[in-house]
Amino acid sequence: MLTARNIRKNYGPLPVLKSVDIEIQKGEIVSIVGSSGAGKSTLLHILGTLDKADNGSISLAGQQIENLKGNQLAAFRNKHIGFVFQFHHLLPEFTAVENVCIPGWIAGRKKKEVTDNATAILTTLGLGDRLDNKPQQLSGGEQQRVAVARALINNPSIIMADEPTGNLDSAKARELHQLFIDLRSQFNQTFLIVTHNEELAQLSDRVLHMKDGKMMENG
């Protein structure tokens, strides 16, 4: 599903990623752990096409990412990659179902089709009675489930999650990781998760350890 080779990234004179290689198979849940400053989020953003590497190659869903630019890259990202972030990034003026619909509408899909799809996903995630609530009317755990539903709306090749449990208590954090496992079981969904939480990372199929911009080991 995803192969990256020799990924390097500097910020000024500071090397942040030092020749990182990674492979992820379809239907796999992979967590990357490491201390702050190890390069985890930078790598995730590069693999998710939100940032550019200084060197290296990335193949995702059969497409060489470095060959895409501008609108073509944005369209590829919208179709193939779902994102879940620590701070949800839900739009406060829109309801839960509208927030989930936005990537589908951007992709040019029919409004009713996307709305029906969003409603079904939110219902599956236990939010069928919260469709018309705005983010400020939802708990932190509910907001994060809306963010997961939004990541799923275009049936992406992979979901990339950057510290998705960072704002959740331990019980809600475990629930979210279990949700990822359930989604993999139901839909063969692929996940790449960056987290500080080693205990929760162990629920993944594989744990990759980063230190000082390098991948240290496979667990």
C-alpha angles and dihedrals in degrees: 000000000000130000125173125179133193095348110186129178132175129186101205107309092340115101107216100171119032112196099312121189124192138168127190125186125216111274093018125132109211126179126198115206133181142119124292110286094027091118099252099131093039089055092047092051091050093047088048091052092242089116135022128241120228089224140002141060133269127195117189124176089345095308126115101228096204089064092063126083140173117339092001091058092045091051091049091050092049092051103039108028130059119192132208116184134188092248097046094225092218115165107246096212093058130073123244093262092046091051089053092048097054099087090047092051091047087054089058097246119152113278097232093046091052093045092050090047092049091048091051093049094047090048090051088052091053097257100107091121094048100057096115097041119110119229095262088058092057131079120244091259092049092049090052090051089052088052090051090050089051089052090053099046097095094042091245126205090235139007116218116200122192111200090325093174096044094108097038130091117245095266094050090044091056090047091054093050089048088051089056089051091049092049090051090051094048101039105014086243117179120225135192111189129188111201144156090210107097093180093057092041088062088068087069125091091243136013120208118197121213126195129171093348096310135103106243107187148336117244 
